[in-house]
Amino acid sequence: MGILDGIYKDAVVVERCERTSNGHGGFSETWTKHLDVIGVMRMTSGQETRIANKESVVVQYRLYCPIVDIQNDDRVKFDGKVFRVLAVNDVQHLSHHMQVDLGYWA
């Protein structure tokens, strides 16, 4: 049991994209459940932006969790929202826990 195991309380679902060829040079993408993870979600920043005359909210979160198979191309579902994985880091290379930077665009 690690130091942070006692504070992990947020249940998230990690999804991975599966690409299937359509036989004509293209492909279709299907997001499927890859892992259930218990960790800690923390908002790190948020701002409103206007792109192409459309308002949107850009929010970044950080997920702290045990070392699991999460990759930069994955996405995370939490609290009814879907976050894109921006970066995955084994904190101080201790193989103890990882931090996953996530982005959400509304």
Secondary structure, DSSP 8 states (H G I E B T S, - for coil): --GGGGG--EEEEEEEEEEEE-SSS-EEEEEEEEEEEEEEEEEEEEEEEEETTEEEEEEEEEEEESS----TT-EEEETTEEEEEEEEEEGGG-SS-EEEEEEEE-
